[in-house]
Amino acid sequence: MFRTNTALQKEQSHLYELEKKIVQNLPKIQEALNLLKVEELHLKSQLVNQKLSQVAASSLDGSVAHSENIVTPDDQTNQQEIDLDLFVNKLQQFDVENDSD
């Protein structure tokens, strides 16, 4: 009976060490997953923009394309791109600040 308890205690301490390592690495894994999701969305956005520009270029003739290239202030606001690197850096800073608490 004594050997069984000792073996169980060893296994329990080993499992506790593994759990501690997993809990310690989990935030890093979650951050990496979030970065991958942001990168995926960025790539999908680029692909959609490429497809839209290809469709627009092939469907418009020169005169119509020239008249649509005039940019109004509202159009310029709607065409601004989001700097995802800046967004990711701010998220990383936020995570670091929360981890220090």
C-alpha positions in Angstrom: 0.0 0.0 0.0 2.9 2.4 0.8 4.4 1.9 -2.7 1.1 2.7 -4.3 0.7 6.0 -2.4 4.3 7.0 -3.2 3.8 6.2 -6.9 0.5 8.2 -6.9 2.2 11.1 -5.2 5.1 11.1 -7.8 2.6 11.0 -10.7 0.5 13.7 -9.1 3.6 16.0 -8.7 4.6 15.3 -12.3 1.1 16.2 -13.5 1.2 19.3 -11.4 4.5 20.4 -13.1 3.0 19.7 -16.5 -0.1 21.7 -15.7 2.1 24.6 -14.4 4.1 24.6 -17.7 0.9 24.6 -19.7 -0.7 27.4 -17.8 2.5 29.4 -18.1 2.7 28.9 -21.9 -1.1 29.3 -22.6 -1.0 33.1 -23.0 1.8 32.9 -25.5 -0.1 30.3 -27.5 -3.3 32.4 -27.4 -1.4 35.5 -28.5 0.2 33.6 -31.4 -3.3 32.3 -32.5 -4.7 35.8 -32.4 -1.8 37.1 -34.5 -2.4 34.4 -37.0 -6.1 35.3 -37.1 -5.3 38.9 -37.7 -2.8 37.9 -40.5 -5.4 35.7 -42.1 -8.0 38.5 -42.1 -5.4 40.8 -43.6 -4.6 38.4 -46.4 -8.2 37.7 -47.1 -8.8 41.5 -47.3 -5.9 41.9 -49.7 -7.3 39.0 -51.9 -10.8 40.6 -52.0 -9.3 44.0 -52.9 -7.3 42.3 -55.7 -10.4 40.6 -57.1 -12.4 43.7 -56.9 -9.8 45.8 -58.7 -9.5 43.1 -61.4 -13.3 43.0 -61.9 -13.5 46.8 -61.9 -10.6 47.1 -64.4 -12.1 44.4 -66.8 -15.7 45.7 -66.6 -15.1 49.4 -67.1 -14.1 51.0 -70.3 -11.6 54.0 -70.4 -14.1 56.8 -70.2 -16.2 55.4 -67.3 -13.0 54.5 -65.5 -11.7 58.0 -65.9 -14.9 59.5 -64.5 -14.9 57.1 -61.5 -11.3 57.9 -60.6 -12.3 61.3 -59.3 -12.0 61.0 -55.5 -14.4 62.9 -53.2 -13.6 63.4 -49.5 -16.2 60.8 -48.6 -14.6 58.3 -51.0 -11.2 59.0 -49.6 -12.4 58.3 -46.0 -14.0 55.0 -47.1 -10.8 53.9 -48.9 -8.4 54.3 -46.0 -6.6 51.1 -45.1 -6.2 49.9 -41.6 -2.6 49.5 -40.4 -2.9 46.1 -38.8 0.7 46.1 -37.6 -0.1 49.2 -35.5 -3.2 47.4 -34.2 -1.2 44.2 -33.3 1.5 46.2 -31.6 -1.1 48.0 -29.4 -2.7 44.6 -28.6 0.8 43.3 -27.6 1.4 46.3 -25.4 -2.0 45.9 -23.8 -1.2 42.2 -23.1 2.1 43.1 -21.5 0.5 45.7 -19.3 -2.2 43.3 -18.1 0.4 40.6 -17.5 2.4 42.9 -15.2 -0.6 43.4 -12.9 
